[in-house]
Amino acid sequence: MATKKPPRRTAERILEVALELFNRFGEPNVSTTLISAEMRISPGNLYYHYPAKDELINALFKRYETALNKLLAAADSVRHVEDAWLFFHMLYELIWKHRFLYRDLNDLLSKNRRLELDFQRVMASKEQAVRQVLAGLKYGGVLSMSAREAGPCADSMVVLLSYWLSFEYVRDPRHALEPELAGAALMRGAFHLLSLLLPYLEPVSKEHLFALAGKYQT
């Protein structure tokens, strides 16, 4: 007889449902009442675990940051264009999974002081990881970039990482954040991010990047 899986804890289920609703409708459009109704639990049960909506958001951000830090740790192993493509695509996938944070970023930060400080820490971690990627590509012999050039380039890459989904949304507000379109959006994001390196890539690596973009976007 198969062993029954233990039921998921209510607090974890609340986070999963909140994340799904925030991603689908945007955080400002989702109330705790809607979350409890979706779960078919009482509002009091939800408030027992998360007395305020900000606590839900902060808990989701903490999960995101934990996963992000694990991924960013791989930045110093990037040596070639394909390594960088995989790294940044995985990073975009993680951002997509928590896209409500980026979709409603300015609004969230204006209302939540703790999140504002936490997000500044995340931005600094991203910038450090991007600098490690650039250093690794240079070490691998595929990138010719001075230290003076690396700083502005890293900043530009972090901007794209942070606002690419907003750009996609503006291009097609009705469909851009639909799950079935995620794959193409993430591929475009990874390519445009790495296209910032085109002036600095060695010719063979430049062609490799275009080949990767064609391979994954077909």
Helices and strands as residue ranges (DSSP letters): H 10-25, G 27-29, H 32-39, H 43-49, H 53-72, G 73-77, H 81-97, H 99-103, H 105-111, H 113-139, H 147-171, G 179-181, H 182-195, G 198-200, H 203-217
